[in-house]
Amino acid sequence: MEQSAPDANGGECPECQSGTYTIRNRPCEPCPANSDSHEAGLAECSCLHGYYRAPLDSVHDHCTS
C-alpha cells in the first residue's frame, strides 16, 4: 500500500522512505524501536527478527524481545 505524506501546503510529497511509515497522509514518522519498513510507502513497520508486539499492541507500538 503506497502512501504519501502532505507537504506544508497540504500538497502531496513523495512516498515515505524505507525506515519510516505514515498513516492517512500524515507526515512520515520513523519506525518504532526494533522495527523497520523495508520498502518505501508503507503504513506500518514490521518487527525485526527476534522482536515482537503483544497481541493487543498497535502496529505502531515498538517491538520488544
N, C-alpha and C positions, 0 to 999 in steps of 0.2 A: 504494500500500500504506500504509494508515494504521497508525501505531504510537503507543503511549502509553508514557510513562516511569513507573516506580514512584515513589511518594512515600516519605518517610522511614519510613512504617509498612508499606511493602510493598503499599499500595493503588495504584490506577491514577490517574495525573494526566492532565490534558488532553494531547492530542497535542502533539508538538514543533512549535514555530512555524517559520515561514519563516526561513531562515538558520541552522537547526540540523538535526540528524538524530539518530536513535537506533538502536541495534542490540539486538534481543531484549529489550526492556523495560528497558534500561539508561538512566540519566539522559540527558537531551538534551545534546548537545555542539555547540559552534559548528562550522560548516563549515570544512574545512581551507582554507589560504591559496589565494586565487584561485579559489574555488568558492562555490556558493550553492545552496540549495534554495529554489526559487521558490514552493513550496507547503508547507503545513503537513503534518506527519505522515509525512515521507519517511525512508527508511532509508539514504539516501546523498545526496550533494551533487554536482551537475554542475559541470564546469569552466566558468569564464567564457569568453566569446568571446576567442579568441587564446591560450588556455591549454590544456594537455593533460596527461594522465598517460601514462607509458610503458606499453607493453603488459603488463609484469609488475607494475606498481604496483597496489596495492589501491585500491578505490573510495573508501577513507577516507584516502588519501595526498593531500598538497597537489598542486596543479596548477602546472606551470611553462610558460614560453613557449618 
